[in-house]
Amino acid sequence: MGVRSESIRATATFKTLPDTFRAMLGKLGAKGIVGLLALVAGIAVIALQNIIIAAGMALVVVGFVLTAWGLVSGLLGSFGMGAMMGGGFE
């Protein structure tokens, strides 16, 4: 009358950085990639004149993106589709 225990093997697949980066670029599309390059180039041009202003501009852009992400994920969550935005900071 022994208890039979079987080991449960958990396997996890980890994507490498190039795979993740390639997937992100595929989701952005051509316009998204051009927009991202224009954003980085614009901050680089500002950084040539003043690095502090460029850092401030970069923080404003990051803040804008995080705010938009929060608004969109909240909106999708109210429709029952909150998991569509992927991971988060919750």
N, C-alpha and C positions, 0 to 999 in steps of 0.2 A: 503494500500500500504506500508506495513512495510517490512523491510529487515530481512529475516530470517537468523540468524547466528547459526551455529551449532558448538559446541566446538569440536575441533580436539584433539584427545588424542594421544599423542606420547608415545609409550612404548619403553623402552630400556631394553635390557637384558644384565646384567653384569655377566661375568663369574667369579666364585670364583678362588682364587689362585690355589687350588689343581686341578681344572678342566683345567686351562690353563697350569699348569705344566705337567699334564698327557698328554695333547694334544701335548705339545712340545716334551716330551719323545717319544711319538708315532711316531712323524715325524723324530726324530733322528735315530731311529733304533738301533740295538745292537752295531754296529761298532761305531756309533756316541756317544753312551753312554760310551763305553769303552774309546774312545778318550777323551771325556770330563773329565772322572775320571782320566785318565793318566795326563792330563794337570793340573788339580787341585793338584794331588799328586806331580807332578814335582815342581810346585811352592811352595808347602808346604815343600818339602825337601830342596829347596833353602832357604826358610824362616827360617829353623832351623839354618842355618849358618849365614845368613845376611838378615835382613828384608828389608833393602834399595834395595839390588839387586833384591830380590823377587818382590818388588813393581815395580821396573823398568821393570822386565821381564813381569809382568802382564800388564803393560801399553803398552808394545810392542805387546803383544798378542791381546789386545783390539784394538790397532791401526791397526794391520794386518786384523782383522776381519771386522772392519768398512771400511777399504780400499777395501777389497774383496767384501763386500756388495755393496758399491758404484759402483764398476766396473761391477758387475753382474747386478745390477738394471739398470745401464746405457745401458748395452748391451741388456737386455731384452726390455728396453724402445725403443731402436732403431728398434726392431722388432715388436713394438706395443704391447708388453706384459709387460710393466713396472709395472702394478698393481699386478703382480704375487708375488713380493717380500714382499708384506704386507706393513704395515706402514713404516714410515721412518722419517728422520730428515729434509725433505725438507721444 
